[in-house]
Amino acid sequence: MLSTFDSADSATSLFGSVFSALAEDRIFSDALRRSGTTLRFIHTNPECRFFISGDGVVTGGEVPEYATLTFTMSSDTAHALWSGQLSFPAGITSGKIRIFGKVSKVLEVMPVLTPVLFLYPKAAAEAGIPVPSN
């Protein structure tokens, strides 16, 4: 099966831009600051890493090794997740998504990640990456 992304750069560019847009949302950034939560996403095939805090987004080699919550998944799984084709619970129970950190923090951060479900499909389509309709 071919990957949704033709390179690590294309995956990093798309996910970085989506999460940078989210980080500009005051509700999101304030929620992370208030709770002291940081997020690290590690995608594979192709590799893509990004770190999100109340101060913004860091991508690539500058991503810190520690975050309050770390999410690992393939880039294709991330595409399915954020385009609405895969739910977080289904991704977790199937083992496609692994989360490292406290469950209480996961429950705290999930509601503020919801806007990605609206931001990602549009950004993916603009980047020429097909997004199946729901």
C-alpha positions in Angstrom: 0.0 0.0 0.0 1.3 3.4 -0.9 1.7 6.0 1.8 -0.5 9.1 1.8 2.6 11.2 2.0 5.4 11.1 -0.6 8.1 12.4 1.8 8.8 13.3 5.4 8.9 16.9 4.4 5.4 16.8 3.0 4.1 15.2 6.2 5.9 17.6 8.4 4.8 20.6 6.4 1.1 19.5 6.5 0.9 18.5 10.2 3.1 21.4 11.2 0.9 23.9 9.5 -2.3 22.4 10.9 -1.0 22.3 14.5 0.5 25.8 14.1 -2.9 27.1 13.1 -4.4 25.4 16.2 -1.7 26.8 18.4 -2.7 30.3 17.3 -6.2 29.6 18.8 -6.2 31.3 22.2 -8.5 28.7 23.8 -6.1 25.9 22.8 -2.9 27.6 23.8 -4.4 28.9 27.1 -5.7 25.4 27.9 -2.2 23.9 27.4 -0.6 26.7 29.5 -3.1 26.5 32.3 -2.6 22.7 32.6 1.1 22.7 32.0 0.6 20.2 29.2 2.9 19.6 26.2 2.2 17.3 23.3 4.7 15.3 21.2 3.6 13.5 18.1 5.8 10.9 16.5 4.7 9.7 13.1 6.4 7.0 11.1 6.4 6.0 7.4 7.4 8.7 6.6 8.8 10.1 9.8 7.4 13.3 11.1 7.8 14.8 14.6 6.3 17.8 16.2 5.9 19.2 19.7 3.1 21.5 20.8 3.0 23.7 23.9 1.2 26.8 24.9 4.0 28.7 23.2 3.6 27.2 19.7 4.8 24.3 17.6 8.3 22.9 17.0 8.9 20.4 14.1 11.7 18.1 13.0 15.0 17.8 14.7 14.2 20.5 17.3 11.5 18.5 18.9 12.2 17.9 22.6 12.6 14.3 23.9 10.0 14.8 26.7 6.4 15.9 26.7 3.5 15.5 29.1 1.8 13.3 26.4 3.4 11.5 23.5 1.3 10.2 20.6 2.9 7.6 18.3 1.3 6.4 15.0 2.1 6.1 11.3 1.6 9.2 9.2 -1.2 7.3 7.4 -3.0 6.6 10.7 -2.6 10.3 11.6 -4.1 11.2 8.2 -7.1 8.8 8.8 -7.5 10.2 12.4 -7.5 13.9 11.5 -9.6 13.4 8.4 -12.3 11.7 10.4 -11.9 8.2 9.0 -10.6 6.8 12.3 -11.7 7.6 15.8 -9.2 8.0 18.7 -10.8 5.1 20.7 -10.7 2.8 17.6 -7.1 3.8 16.9 -6.1 3.2 20.5 -7.8 -0.2 20.9 -6.5 -1.4 17.5 -2.9 -0.4 18.6 -2.6 2.0 15.7 -2.2 4.9 18.1 -0.1 4.6 21.2 -0.2 7.3 23.9 2.4 7.7 26.6 1.4 9.8 29.7 -1.3 10.1 32.3 -4.8 9.1 31.3 -6.1 12.2 33.1 -4.1 14.4 30.8 -5.3 12.6 27.7 -8.9 13.2 28.8 -8.1 16.8 29.5 -6.5 17.5 26.1 -8.9 15.6 23.8 -11.6 18.3 23.7 -9.1 21.0 22.7 -7.8 18.9 19.9 -11.3 18.7 18.2 -10.6 21.7 15.9 -8.0 19.6 14.1 -10.8 17.6 12.7 -12.0 20.8 10.8 -8.5 22.3 10.1 -6.9 19.1 8.7 -9.2 18.1 5.8 -9.0 21.6 4.3 -5.2 21.8 4.7 -4.7 18.3 3.3 -6.9 19.1 0.3 -5.0 22.4 -0.3 -1.8 20.4 -0.2 -3.1 18.0 -2.8 -3.5 15.1 -0.4 -6.8 13.2 -1.0 -9.2 13.3 1.9 -12.1 10.8 1.7 -15.5 12.2 2.3 -17.2 11.0 5.5 
